Amino acid sequence: MVGTNVKAETMKLMDERANKEAEMDVIIKRLCEPGGPGLSGNLVDSEGFPRTDIDIPTVRADRRRLAELRNDHKIMTEKIDQNIQVLHSAGLASTPSVKDSEDTAGLGVQGSAVNVATAATSAMDVDVSFSRPFAVIDEITEASPAAEDGLQLGDQVVRFGNVQSGENLLQRLAAEAQSNKGCAISMMVMRQGAMTNVKVTPRAWQGRGLLGCNFRIL
């Protein structure tokens, strides 16, 4: 009964979080459209006057709402993570299975297709698909932030900050890294069949990007 209650609560949280992700996607797309101010761009021109090419009150409202959504998303994700641990510790989750990935989209340097472990439904019909990886780290540059912070080749990304599955993943991953430049991002990865938490800090270095690794969307 406890497992069933935890499952029901988790699936409800997943639905609520998916709705917030959809709203975040809309806001991010609107802020980052061509000519837009982006997530943190200046609202004044080079002379210090308010920009006339954007609706400043709307931009401020969007950014404020995005911050609220990200905070709610973080709280929900932490609760979902706790529930996942409860389900796994209770023996309600089955051994991960393997499926082929046919997607070829990547963030940064392109790599080859890989296999990814996914959570399977157990004999007790406890659905843990919400812990399915959505990307895999298929390239890491030596001495990069990703390498120094402990990411490993083959890590299957379940969560990257506030990003966990959904639409427009490449755009959201890039936006998450950019908006957290210099700040640690909590990641959940599946490494050799086990869930592992890693903290990475997007930052400038001698190479490309803020992390120096490639996310291949699955």
N, C-alpha and C positions, 0 to 999 in steps of 0.2 A: 504493500500500500504506500509506504514511504517513497519507494522508487517511482511509483506511478504519479504521486503528487509532485515530486521533484521534476519529473519529465513534463507534466502538464504546465507547471510554472515556467520551466525553461522554454518550452515551445511558445508560450504566451509572450515571454520576454523577447524571443527571437522575432516574433511577428511585430511587436512594438518597435524593436530596434530596426527592422527592415523598413518600416515606415519612416523612421527618422533618417535612415540612410538615403532613402529616396528624396526626402526633402533637402538633405544636405547636397545631394547631387545636383538638384535644380538650382540651389543657391550658388554652388561653386561654378556651375556652367554659366550662370548669368554674370557673376563677377569676373570670370576669366574669359569672357567672349572678346573677340578682337576689339581693341580700343577701350576695353573695360579697365577698371582700377586694380583688378586682381584681388587676392586675399588680404594684401597688406600694402598695396601701392598708395602713393601720396594722393591726397584729395585737393592739393593746392598746386598751382603751376610754378614755374621756375622763379617767378617774381613774388611768390608768396600769396597770390590771390586764389580764391576758390576756383576750382576747375569748372568751366562752363560747358564742357562736353559730356558731363555725367550728372546724374541726379544724386547729389551728395546725401540728402536725407535718406533716400532709398538705399544707397550703398551702406550707410552707417547702420540702418535697420537690418540689412542683410547680414552684415558682419556680426552684429550683436546676436541675431538669431542663430547664426552658424556656431558661435561660441557656446550658446545655450544648448544647441543640439549635440555638439561634441561632448559637452560635460555630461548630458543625459546618456549619451552613447557609451561613454567611459564607465559610468556607474552600472549600466545594464550589462556591459561586457564583463565587468568584474564579477557581477552576480552570476552570470551565465558560466563563467570560468569556475566559480565555486561549485555550482551545480554539477558541472562536468566531472569535477574531482569526486563529488559525492557518488555520482553514478558509477564511475570507474572503481572507486574504493569498495563499493557494494557489489562489485563483480557483475554489473549489469551491462557492461560494454563488451563487445566481442573483439577478437583479434582483428586488426586492420587488414583489409584486403587490398589488392593491387589492381589498378586499371590503367589503361593507356591514355595519355593525353595527346590530343590532336591539334590543340591550339598552338599557334606559333607567335602570338603577340608577345613582345618583351618590353622591358623598361630599360633603356640603355643599349648595351651590346647584345646582339642576337646570339642565341645559342641553339643547340640541338634539342629535339624533343626528348622528354624523359618520362619515366614512369613515376606515379605518385601514389603513396599509400593513402587510403581513404577509410573513414570510419564506417564499419558495416553494421547492419541491424542485427542485434543479438537474437538468440532463440526466444528470449523473453519479450521480443518485440519492443525493445527500448530503442528509440531512434536517436542516434548520436550523430546524425549527419551534419548537425550544426558545427561540429568540430572538424569538418572536412577542409583540407588545405585548398587555397585558391591560387597559390603561386609556389614556385620552387626557385631556390637560389642556384643558378646553373653557371655562374661565373663570379669570381671574387678576385680583385686585383691585389697583389701583394702590397703591404704597408698602407692599405686603404682603411678608412674608418670601419668599414664592415669587417675586415680582417682583424683589426686591432680590438674591436669590441666583441669578437667571439662568434660571428656568423661562420657557418661551414658550408662547403659545397654540398648540395643535396638537401639542405634544410628545406622543409616544406612549410610554407607560411600559412598559418591559420589566422593570425591577426597581426596587423602592423599598425600600432597606435589605435586610431579610431576606425581603421579600415579592416573590414572582415566580410569578404564576399560582396555580392551585389553587382551593380552595373558600373560602367566607366572606371574600371579598376586602375588602369594606367594613369588616368588623370588624377584620381583620388590619391594614389600612392605618391605621385610627384608632389601634389599639393600638401600632403601630410608631411613629407620630408622637408619641403621648403618652409612650411609654417612652423616647423619645430627645429629650425637650424640652430645649432648650439645647445639644444635641449635633448635629454635622453628620451627615446621612444621605447615603450615596452612592446616587445614582440613575443608572440607565442608561436613556436615552430614544432613540427613533428620531426624528431631526429632519431633515426634508427628505431622507429616504432613507438617512441616515447615522447610525450609532450614536454617541451622545455621552454622556459622563459629566458629571453635574452634582451638586454637593453643596449640599444645602439644610438649614437648621437650623430645626426647629420651635420657635417661641417666641411669647410673648405680644406682642401689638401692639394698636393701637387698634381693629382690626376683629375679625371673627369667626374662630374657630378658631386653629390654631397655624401655618397656612401661608397662608391667604387665597387658596386656589385650589380648583377643583373637579375631582375625579377622576371621569370617567365610565367605568364598567366596560364592557368590550367583549364 
